[in-house]
Amino acid sequence: MTEKEIQLLGFERNDEEDLYDNNYRYYSYTVAMGLQFISNSSDEIKDGDEWYIDFFNSDPTIRFTEFGEVQALINLLEKRIIKSDTKEFKV
C-alpha cells in the first residue's frame, strides 16, 4: 500500500520526533473508541518497502497491506456504528 492510498482512506497524519531529533510520520484512523488502525512509520520504510495498516494494540498483530481490503473493512465498520440518540446532560 502506498502513503497516498492511506491518505485517500482518510487516515490522520501524525508527525513525531525521536530522541535524536529525527522526524518521522505515521497515520492513524479511529473507527470508535477502542477500535483504531495505525500504519507503520516513515522511518521504517526502506527501498521497495510499502506502508501497511495494523489494528492498534492487538495481540496477535492483525495487518493489512492491500488498499481494497482496508477500504472495505472501514466501510463495513463505519456502516455498523450505532449513533447515540441521547442528548448531553448539562449540570
DSSP file (Angstrom, degrees, kcal/mol; ACC not computed):
  #  RESIDUE AA STRUCTURE BP1 BP2  ACC     N-H-->O    O-->H-N    N-H-->O    O-->H-N    TCO  KAPPA ALPHA  PHI   PSI    X-CA   Y-CA   Z-CA
    1    1 A M              0   0    0      0, 0.0    50,-2.4     0, 0.0     2,-0.2   0.000 360.0 360.0 360.0 146.0    0.0    0.0    0.0
    2    2 A T     >  -     0   0    0     48,-0.2     4,-1.7     1,-0.1     5,-0.1  -0.568 360.0-115.8 -97.3 163.6    1.2    3.5   -0.7
    3    3 A E  H  > S+     0   0    0      1,-0.2     4,-2.1     2,-0.2     5,-0.2   0.884 117.2  56.3 -62.8 -38.3    1.2    6.5    1.5
    4    4 A K  H  > S+     0   0    0      1,-0.2     4,-2.4     2,-0.2    -1,-0.2   0.895 104.6  52.1 -61.1 -41.0   -1.2    8.2   -0.9
    5    5 A E  H  > S+     0   0    0      2,-0.2     4,-1.4     1,-0.2    -1,-0.2   0.892 107.4  52.3 -63.7 -39.3   -3.6    5.3   -0.6
    6    6 A I  H  <>S+     0   0    0     -4,-1.7     5,-1.6     1,-0.2     4,-0.3   0.905 110.1  48.9 -62.5 -40.8   -3.5    5.6    3.2
    7    7 A Q  H ><5S+     0   0    0     -4,-2.1     3,-1.7     1,-0.2    -2,-0.2   0.904 107.0  55.5 -64.4 -41.4   -4.3    9.3    2.9
    8    8 A L  H 3<5S+     0   0    0     -4,-2.4    -1,-0.2     1,-0.3    -2,-0.2   0.800 100.3  60.4 -62.1 -28.9   -7.2    8.6    0.5
    9    9 A L  T 3<5S-     0   0    0     -4,-1.4    -1,-0.3    -3,-0.2    -2,-0.2   0.571 121.8-107.2 -75.6  -8.4   -8.7    6.3    3.1
   10   10 A G  T < 5 +     0   0    0     -3,-1.7    -3,-0.2    -4,-0.3    -2,-0.1   0.632  60.8 161.7  93.7  14.8   -9.0    9.3    5.5
   11   11 A F      < -     0   0    0     -5,-1.6     2,-0.4    18,-0.1    -1,-0.2  -0.406  39.4-120.1 -68.4 145.3   -6.2    8.4    7.9
   12   12 A E  E     -A   28   0A   0     16,-3.3    16,-2.0    -2,-0.1     2,-0.3  -0.723  22.6-127.0 -88.8 132.6   -4.9   11.2   10.0
   13   13 A R  E     -A   27   0A   0     -2,-0.4     2,-0.5    14,-0.2    14,-0.2  -0.626  21.6-164.5 -81.0 135.5   -1.2   12.1    9.7
   14   14 A N  E     -A   26   0A   0     12,-3.0    12,-1.9    -2,-0.3     2,-0.4  -0.980   3.2-158.1-123.2 118.2    0.8   12.2   12.9
   15   15 A D  E     +A   25   0A   0     -2,-0.5     2,-0.3    10,-0.2    10,-0.2  -0.830  19.7 171.5 -98.8 132.2    4.2   13.9   12.9
   16   16 A E  E     -A   24   0A   0      8,-2.9     8,-2.1    -2,-0.4     2,-0.4  -0.829  24.5-144.9-133.7 169.0    6.7   12.9   15.6
   17   17 A E  E     -A   23   0A   0     -2,-0.3     6,-0.2     6,-0.2     2,-0.1  -0.998  17.5-142.2-137.6 134.1   10.3   13.4   16.6
   18   18 A D    >   -     0   0    0      4,-2.3     3,-1.8    -2,-0.4     6,-0.0  -0.225  39.7 -86.4 -88.1-176.9   12.5   10.8   18.3
   19   19 A L  T 3  S+     0   0    0      1,-0.3    -1,-0.1     2,-0.1    -2,-0.0   0.690 127.6  54.6 -62.7 -19.4   15.2   11.3   21.0
   20   20 A Y  T 3  S-     0   0    0      2,-0.1    -1,-0.3     0, 0.0     3,-0.1   0.132 119.9-105.2-103.2  18.8   17.8   12.0   18.3
   21   21 A D  S <  S+     0   0    0     -3,-1.8     2,-0.5     1,-0.2    -2,-0.1   0.722  71.4 147.8  63.5  24.3   15.8   14.8   16.6
   22   22 A N        -     0   0    0     21,-0.0    -4,-2.3     1,-0.0     2,-0.3  -0.791  40.4-139.7 -87.9 129.7   14.9   12.6   13.7
   23   23 A N  E     +A   17   0A   0     -2,-0.5     2,-0.3    -6,-0.2    -6,-0.2  -0.682  30.0 160.7 -90.6 142.0   11.4   13.4   12.2
   24   24 A Y  E     -A   16   0A   0     -8,-2.1    -8,-2.9    -2,-0.3     2,-0.3  -0.952  20.6-147.5-149.8 168.5    9.0   10.7   11.1
   25   25 A R  E     +A   15   0A   0     -2,-0.3    17,-2.9   -10,-0.2     2,-0.3  -0.960  12.4 176.5-138.8 155.4    5.3   10.3   10.5
   26   26 A Y  E     -A   14   0A   0    -12,-1.9   -12,-3.0    -2,-0.3     2,-0.3  -0.917  23.7-122.8-147.1 172.3    2.7    7.6   10.8
   27   27 A Y  E     -A   13   0A   0     13,-0.4    12,-2.6    -2,-0.3     2,-0.3  -0.916  20.7-172.7-124.7 148.2   -1.1    7.5   10.1
   28   28 A S  E     -AB  12  38A   0    -16,-2.0   -16,-3.3    -2,-0.3     2,-0.4  -0.968   7.1-167.7-138.7 155.6   -4.0    6.6   12.4
   29   29 A Y  E     - B   0  37A   0      8,-2.2     8,-2.9    -2,-0.3     2,-0.6  -0.964   8.4-156.2-145.3 123.3   -7.7    6.1   11.9
   30   30 A T  E     + B   0  36A   0     -2,-0.4     6,-0.2     6,-0.2     3,-0.1  -0.903  15.4 173.8-105.5 119.3  -10.2    5.8   14.7
   31   31 A V  E    S-     0   0A   0      4,-2.5     2,-0.3    -2,-0.6    -1,-0.2   0.888  74.0 -25.0 -84.1 -47.2  -13.5    4.0   13.9
   32   32 A A  E >  S- B   0  35A   0      3,-1.4     3,-3.0    49,-0.0    -1,-0.4  -0.952  92.6 -59.7-157.6 164.7  -14.8    4.0   17.5
   33   33 A M  T 3  S+     0   0    0     -2,-0.3     3,-0.1     1,-0.3    -3,-0.0  -0.325 128.7  12.6 -54.6 124.0  -13.3    4.3   21.0
   34   34 A G  T 3  S+     0   0    0      1,-0.1     2,-0.5    -2,-0.1    -1,-0.3   0.405 110.1  92.6  87.4  -2.0  -11.0    1.3   21.4
   35   35 A L  E <   +B   32   0A   0     -3,-3.0    -4,-2.5     2,-0.0    -3,-1.4  -0.853  53.5 146.1-127.7  95.8  -11.1    0.4   17.6
   36   36 A Q  E     -B   30   0A   0     -2,-0.5    20,-2.9    20,-0.3     2,-0.3  -0.916  36.0-146.4-132.6 153.7   -8.2    2.1   15.8
   37   37 A F  E     -BC  29  55A   0     -8,-2.9    -8,-2.2    -2,-0.3     2,-0.3  -0.895  16.1-172.0-113.9 149.9   -5.9    1.4   13.0
   38   38 A I  E     -BC  28  54A   0     16,-2.5    16,-3.1    -2,-0.3   -10,-0.2  -0.997  11.9-140.9-141.7 144.2   -2.3    2.6   12.8
   39   39 A S  E     - C   0  53A   0    -12,-2.6    14,-0.2    -2,-0.3     2,-0.1  -0.484  31.5 -95.3 -94.0 168.6    0.3    2.5   10.0
   40   40 A N        -     0   0    0     12,-1.2   -13,-0.4    -2,-0.2     2,-0.2  -0.344  53.0-100.8 -68.9 168.4    3.9    1.7   10.2
   41   41 A S    >   -     0   0    0    -15,-0.1     3,-2.0     1,-0.1     4,-0.4  -0.609  19.7-114.9 -98.8 158.0    6.1    4.8   10.4
   42   42 A S  G >  S+     0   0    0    -17,-2.9     3,-1.1     1,-0.3   -16,-0.1   0.786 113.9  62.0 -61.0 -29.2    8.0    6.6    7.7
   43   43 A D  G 3  S+     0   0    0      1,-0.2    -1,-0.3   -18,-0.2   -19,-0.0   0.614  99.7  56.7 -74.6  -9.4   11.4    5.8    9.3
   44   44 A E  G <  S+     0   0    0     -3,-2.0     2,-0.6     2,-0.1    -1,-0.2   0.546  84.3 100.0 -92.1 -10.3   10.6    2.0    8.9
   45   45 A I    <   +     0   0    0     -3,-1.1     2,-0.2    -4,-0.4     3,-0.1  -0.676  50.6 175.8 -83.1 120.4   10.1    2.4    5.1
   46   46 A K    >   -     0   0    0     -2,-0.6     3,-2.5     1,-0.1    -2,-0.1  -0.643  48.3 -53.8-112.8 173.8   13.2    1.2    3.2
   47   47 A D  T 3  S+     0   0    0      1,-0.3    -1,-0.1    -2,-0.2     3,-0.1  -0.251 128.8   6.8 -51.4 124.6   13.7    0.9   -0.5
   48   48 A G  T 3  S+     0   0    0      1,-0.3    -1,-0.3    -3,-0.1     2,-0.1   0.236 100.9 124.1  86.6 -14.5   11.0   -1.2   -2.0
   49   49 A D    <   -     0   0    0     -3,-2.5    -1,-0.3     1,-0.0     2,-0.3  -0.399  44.8-155.0 -75.5 156.4    9.0   -1.4    1.3
   50   50 A E        -     0   0    0     -3,-0.1   -48,-0.2    -2,-0.1     2,-0.1  -0.806  21.6 -94.0-125.4 170.0    5.4   -0.3    1.4
   51   51 A W        -     0   0    0    -50,-2.4     2,-0.3    -2,-0.3   -10,-0.0  -0.450  39.2-172.3 -78.9 154.6    3.1    1.0    4.0
   52   52 A Y        -     0   0    0     -2,-0.1   -12,-1.2    14,-0.0     2,-0.4  -0.941  17.1-129.7-142.9 166.8    0.8   -1.3    6.0
   53   53 A I  E     -CD  39  64A   0     11,-2.7    11,-3.1    -2,-0.3     2,-0.3  -0.967  20.6-173.1-122.4 133.1   -2.1   -0.9    8.5
   54   54 A D  E     -CD  38  63A   0    -16,-3.1   -16,-2.5    -2,-0.4     2,-0.3  -0.888  34.7-106.6-117.8 152.6   -2.4   -2.7   11.8
   55   55 A F  E >   -C   37   0A   0      7,-1.9     3,-1.0    -2,-0.3     7,-0.3  -0.659  52.9-106.3 -66.7 135.4   -5.2   -2.9   14.3
   56   56 A F  T 3  S-     0   0    0    -20,-2.9   -20,-0.3    -2,-0.3    -1,-0.1  -0.515  90.7  -6.9 -72.3 129.2   -3.9   -0.7   17.2
   57   57 A N  T 3  S+     0   0    0     -2,-0.3     2,-0.3     1,-0.2    -1,-0.3   0.837  91.0 152.3  58.0  40.5   -2.7   -2.7   20.2
   58   58 A S    <   -     0   0    0     -3,-1.0    -1,-0.2     4,-0.1     4,-0.0  -0.759  40.6-127.7 -98.9 150.2   -4.0   -6.1   19.1
   59   59 A D  S    S+     0   0    0     -2,-0.3     2,-0.2     1,-0.1     3,-0.0  -0.904  99.4  30.2-139.2 109.1   -2.4   -9.4   20.2
   60   60 A P  S    S-     0   0    0      0, 0.0    -1,-0.1     0, 0.0     2,-0.1   0.479 111.5-107.3 -77.0 169.5   -1.6  -11.1   17.9
   61   61 A T        -     0   0    0     -2,-0.2     2,-0.5    -7,-0.1    -2,-0.1  -0.406  27.6-156.4 -64.2 135.5   -0.9   -8.4   15.3
   62   62 A I        -     0   0    0     -7,-0.3    -7,-1.9    -2,-0.1     2,-0.4  -0.974  19.6-174.3-116.6 116.7   -3.6   -8.1   12.6
   63   63 A R  E     -D   54   0A   0     -2,-0.5     2,-0.4    -9,-0.2    -9,-0.2  -0.885  16.8-166.0-122.5 142.3   -2.1   -6.5    9.5
   64   64 A F  E     +D   53   0A   0    -11,-3.1   -11,-2.7    -2,-0.4     3,-0.0  -0.980  12.8 170.5-124.0 137.3   -3.4   -5.3    6.1
   65   65 A T        +     0   0    0     -2,-0.4     2,-0.5   -13,-0.2    -1,-0.1   0.447  56.8  84.4-120.9  -6.8   -1.3   -4.5    3.1
   66   66 A E     >  -     0   0    0      1,-0.1     4,-2.0   -13,-0.1     3,-0.2  -0.879  64.8-146.8-108.3 127.8   -4.0   -4.1    0.4
   67   67 A F  H  > S+     0   0    0     -2,-0.5     4,-2.8     1,-0.2     5,-0.2   0.908  98.9  52.9 -53.4 -49.4   -5.9   -0.8   -0.1
   68   68 A G  H  > S+     0   0    0      1,-0.2     4,-2.3     2,-0.2    -1,-0.2   0.856 107.9  50.5 -60.7 -38.4   -9.1   -2.5   -1.2
   69   69 A E  H  > S+     0   0    0     -3,-0.2     4,-2.3     2,-0.2    -1,-0.2   0.925 113.0  45.2 -65.9 -44.5   -9.2   -4.7    1.9
   70   70 A V  H  X S+     0   0    0     -4,-2.0     4,-2.7     2,-0.2     5,-0.2   0.915 113.2  50.9 -65.9 -42.4   -8.7   -1.8    4.3
   71   71 A Q  H  X S+     0   0    0     -4,-2.8     4,-2.4    -5,-0.2    -2,-0.2   0.925 112.2  46.6 -60.2 -45.7  -11.3    0.3    2.4
   72   72 A A  H  X S+     0   0    0     -4,-2.3     4,-2.3    -5,-0.2    -1,-0.2   0.902 113.2  49.2 -64.9 -41.4  -13.9   -2.5    2.5
   73   73 A L  H  X S+     0   0    0     -4,-2.3     4,-2.7     2,-0.2     5,-0.2   0.929 112.1  47.1 -64.8 -46.3  -13.2   -3.1    6.2
   74   74 A I  H  X S+     0   0    0     -4,-2.7     4,-2.9     1,-0.2     5,-0.2   0.928 112.6  50.2 -61.7 -45.1  -13.5    0.6    7.1
   75   75 A N  H  X S+     0   0    0     -4,-2.4     4,-1.9    -5,-0.2    -1,-0.2   0.915 112.1  47.8 -59.8 -43.6  -16.7    0.9    5.1
   76   76 A L  H  X S+     0   0    0     -4,-2.3     4,-0.9     2,-0.2    -2,-0.2   0.931 114.9  44.7 -63.6 -46.9  -18.2   -2.1    6.8
   77   77 A L  H >< S+     0   0    0     -4,-2.7     3,-0.8     1,-0.2     4,-0.4   0.919 112.0  51.6 -64.7 -44.1  -17.3   -1.0   10.3
   78   78 A E  H >< S+     0   0    0     -4,-2.9     3,-1.0     1,-0.2    -1,-0.2   0.864 106.8  54.6 -62.1 -36.4  -18.5    2.6    9.7
   79   79 A K  H 3< S+     0   0    0     -4,-1.9    -1,-0.2     1,-0.2    -2,-0.2   0.742 106.1  53.5 -68.7 -22.1  -21.9    1.3    8.4
   80   80 A R  T << S+     0   0    0     -4,-0.9     2,-0.3    -3,-0.8    -1,-0.2   0.425  77.8 118.3 -95.6   0.5  -22.4   -0.6   11.6
   81   81 A I    <   -     0   0    0     -3,-1.0     2,-0.7    -4,-0.4    -3,-0.0  -0.521  57.7-144.2 -69.7 129.6  -21.8    2.2   14.0
   82   82 A I        -     0   0    0     -2,-0.3     2,-0.2     0, 0.0    -2,-0.1  -0.867  15.1-137.8 -97.0 115.6  -25.0    2.9   16.1
   83   83 A K        -     0   0    0     -2,-0.7     2,-0.3     1,-0.1     0, 0.0  -0.521  19.8-116.8 -74.8 136.6  -25.3    6.6   16.7
   84   84 A S        -     0   0    0     -2,-0.2    -1,-0.1     1,-0.1     0, 0.0  -0.584  19.5-164.6 -75.9 131.9  -26.3    7.6   20.2
   85   85 A D        +     0   0    0     -2,-0.3    -1,-0.1     2,-0.1     2,-0.1   0.469  56.0 109.9 -92.3  -4.1  -29.7    9.3   20.4
   86   86 A T        -     0   0    0      1,-0.1     2,-0.3     3,-0.0    -2,-0.1  -0.448  64.5-133.4 -75.1 146.1  -29.1   10.6   23.9
   87   87 A K        -     0   0    0     -2,-0.1     2,-0.1     1,-0.1    -2,-0.1  -0.697  30.9 -93.6 -96.1 150.5  -28.5   14.2   24.5
   88   88 A E        -     0   0    0     -2,-0.3     2,-0.6     1,-0.1    -1,-0.1  -0.380  36.8-133.1 -62.0 136.9  -25.7   15.6   26.6
   89   89 A F        -     0   0    0     -2,-0.1     2,-0.4    -3,-0.0    -1,-0.1  -0.840  20.6-160.4 -95.0 122.6  -26.8   16.2   30.1
   90   90 A K              0   0    0     -2,-0.6     0, 0.0     1,-0.1     0, 0.0  -0.864 360.0 360.0-106.3 136.7  -25.7   19.6   31.4
   91   91 A V              0   0    0     -2,-0.4    -1,-0.1     0, 0.0    -2,-0.0   0.400 360.0 360.0 -96.9 360.0  -25.5   20.4   35.1
